[in-house]
Amino acid sequence: MFKAVLNNRSAEPKNIRWFYDQYAPMLLGYINGIVQNPQKSEDHLVAILTSFVKDVVVSPEKNRLNMWLELRQYAQSKLTLYTAKDHPSNHNQSVPKGGLDVLDDLQKRIFCAVYYHGKSIQYLATTIGCDESEIRNQLKLSIDKMRRASGN
């Protein structure tokens, strides 16, 4: 068990241990799917569990499914912040502005995230809040628009 969970004095240790035992494996799998670096995933897990226990009332009486969904949603919002710190977007990177001007905001966001920042379709679907097929469709449409605009 992580030191951060054991040494947290802001809540009753019995509840923290119960919470850790119940949700840490699922949460670590979820985080690792997004971060894809075992050490950073564990670091994010510690930070998210610690802040979740401090910010949200954790009790064994809550419905397990509701608690997991609440934790996953909390982790998703925190991971967006953490991954932005780990992988800041490089605004000085040369992006051909002429081609991107033909795209709407969503298509531009998806295209730049996938092509220039290396984000996955699954990650974008999670952060934007739509299904993966819609992300793929918007990416395909953006590529088609840019090809037509450049004459290819």
Secondary structure, DSSP 8 states (H G I E B T S, - for coil): --HHHHT--SS-HHHHHHHHHHHHHHHHHHHHHHH--HHHHHHHHHHHHHHHHHHS---TTS-HHHHHHHHHHHHHHHHHHHHHHHS---TTS---HHHHTTS-HHHHHHHIIIIIT---HHHHHHHHTS-HHHHHHHHHHHHHHHHHHHT-
